[in-house]
Amino acid sequence: MSALLTQQAIVDYLSSLPGYPYNPEVDAAFSAELLADFPGVDVLEQIKAFRCHHDGDPAKAFKSLRPAIRRWLTSARRFDQPF
């Protein structure tokens, strides 16, 4: 999958997260930043794992989801395994 398609898939998935403060412009930049900052991580699959880990509604567990997603991806990169 090309980087542009992957970025759009991430934006589409973020827009479907319950309680996520979706903003098309902000999330387009956010997804591009995540792909650049975590090149060895399957960002989309990790965001899906993040959602599943938090019983499908991570907004209940975090005040701000974007930093929580970045922390999750940092851990995924550090441990080099899916959660």
C-alpha positions, 0 to 999 in steps of 0.5 A: 500500500502506498504511503498516501493510501496508508495515510488516508486509511489512517485518517479514515480510521481515526474518524471512526473512533468513538469520542475521537476529536476528528478534524480532517486537516489536523488528522491529515497532518497527524497521520503524516507525522506518525508515518514519518516518526514511526517508519518501522511500525504498522501505524494503522494496525497499532491504532486498531490495537489501541482501540481494541485494548481500550474496549473499543472506546479509548476516549473514556480512558484518555483526556487527549487521544492524539498524545495517547496514540503517540505514546502507544506507537512509541511503546510499539516501536520500543518493544517491536511487537504488537500489543 
